[in-house]
Amino acid sequence: MTLKIVNPANGVLIQEMEEDGPAVVSQKAQSAWSGFASWSQAPLPERVRCLTLFREYLVRDEERLAQTLTSEMGKPVSQSRNEVKGVLGRIDFFLANVENQLKTRALATAGNTRERISWEPLGVIANISAWNYPFFVGANVFVPALLTGNAVLYKPSEFATLTGLHIAELLHEAGVPRDVFVPVVGGGATGAAILRQKLSGVFFTGSYATGKRIAAEAAAQLIKVQLELGGKDPVYVTDDVDIQAAAEATADGAFYNTGQSCCAVERIYVHEKIFDQFQEAFTNCVRKFKVGDPKDAGTYIGPLTRPTQLDVLDEQVRDALAHGAKLLCGGQRRTGPGNYFEPTVLGSATHAMEVMREESFGPIIGLQKVQTDEEALALMNDTTYGLTAAVFAREEARAERILARVHAGSAYWNCCDRVSPALPWSGRGNSGLGLTLSTYGIDAFLQPKAWHLRAPA
């Protein structure tokens, strides 16, 4: 099969390449097991040295990497540069903390019996990564996996293949053996072939539907499964905020990366006392976002990466208007080449509308009026997802009372769409299983060995 890499901004074919079929995938998996045997025994300083060099090469090649990412998935180039720069902090965190997480832990001693815990890598990890943030999402997995001694069978998304191959190229240049970080090229069929290999774990980022299928496939091997899936992330704006500041922050949280973020703001609830003022301020912010060529440094909204998502947004607008929403701006595809959809704000939204219940993953948002904090909380929890949730309020105590009862892995007060390498990234419900980042995101690639040591009498 041939993989066609197309520029979503203009529909122009960038490159064609052969997808890896079942035989090639099997060969690569066997190679990764061979690589694991030696890499797992390599001293930690050697693994650290390789990942430190990889970080340096990211800095060196920042512009090339950003331009490639923009060309194949349509991320505005200023945001592509931000991603390449932003991943450095995550790498630094893992480099700084891996040694401590690998330390053997001595426990109780009773008489002539000692107990301790040591740590071993899992083995060969399948890293089936995402296209919307290939550096962030990928590095969350392969950096701690490699540092802890695992081998990685890495399949970048078919919508970010060239970026994934650049990542592999830089890791190999930095000294990570080719049979330790093994890129696999292809789409869904290639991903399915990976799951038929002998593996120690599967780490997937993508949709709930695909994640559910992966979990079912992996169950046959009884291996570790970690799924970072979608979200329908809510924001509640209380009645005592700085309206303009809240509007600017939530607009950026909703439309950054053209709304194609798992943790993008996807629905906004606003207290009735300030609803009209907030709605006007928010819509004015969105109208100022520049839509255009993602290679233009001033562009904020680029094309959608997947053309099929245009149909999803068309349907959400149609459904919302049919249920009484008010179209405040946007609402349609942009004429001309490319997968462009105008940034869209829908007022008078309700949970009768798909835009407030189903993942949008595009530049569209609904605003709904609420009367009380309790009503906002109930609506925020009216979802099968649970990735992030935010409250904008003057008083921290008020925000914390609400956020403590929201079913979400991350809680934000007066901010949104934010990730920190020191904090675990996890979801509830259909937003996934397991976690990345923080020291727990290092532990995810380790298995403990319990030692019972008794000296002779």
BELBELRA-V988908 format. One record per run of one state. SS is the DSSP state (H for helix, E for strand, C for the rest). FROM is the first residue (numbers start at 1). LEN is the number of residues. If there is no record, write none. Layout:
[[SS | FROM | LEN] [SS | FROM | LEN]]
This chain:
[[C | 1 | 1] [E | 2 | 5] [C | 7 | 6] [E | 13 | 6] [C | 19 | 3] [H | 22 | 18] [C | 40 | 4] [H | 44 | 17] [C | 61 | 1] [H | 62 | 12] [C | 74 | 3] [H | 77 | 26] [C | 103 | 2] [E | 105 | 6] [C | 111 | 2] [E | 113 | 9] [C | 122 | 2] [E | 124 | 5] [C | 129 | 5] [H | 134 | 14] [C | 148 | 3] [E | 151 | 5] [C | 156 | 5] [H | 161 | 13] [C | 174 | 7] [E | 181 | 3] [C | 184 | 4] [H | 188 | 8] [C | 196 | 5] [E | 201 | 5] [C | 206 | 2] [H | 208 | 12] [C | 220 | 4] [E | 224 | 5] [C | 229 | 4] [E | 233 | 5] [C | 238 | 5] [H | 243 | 17] [C | 260 | 5] [E | 265 | 7] [C | 272 | 3] [H | 275 | 13] [C | 288 | 3] [E | 291 | 1] [C | 292 | 9] [E | 301 | 1] [C | 302 | 7] [H | 309 | 14] [C | 323 | 3] [E | 326 | 4] [C | 330 | 3] [E | 333 | 1] [C | 334 | 7] [E | 341 | 1] [C | 342 | 2] [E | 344 | 4] [C | 348 | 6] [H | 354 | 3] [C | 357 | 7] [E | 364 | 7] [C | 371 | 2] [H | 373 | 8] [C | 381 | 7] [E | 388 | 5] [C | 393 | 3] [H | 396 | 8] [C | 404 | 6] [E | 410 | 4] [C | 414 | 11] [E | 425 | 2] [C | 427 | 2] [H | 429 | 3] [E | 432 | 2] [C | 434 | 1] [E | 435 | 2] [C | 437 | 3] [H | 440 | 4] [C | 444 | 2] [E | 446 | 9] [C | 455 | 3]]
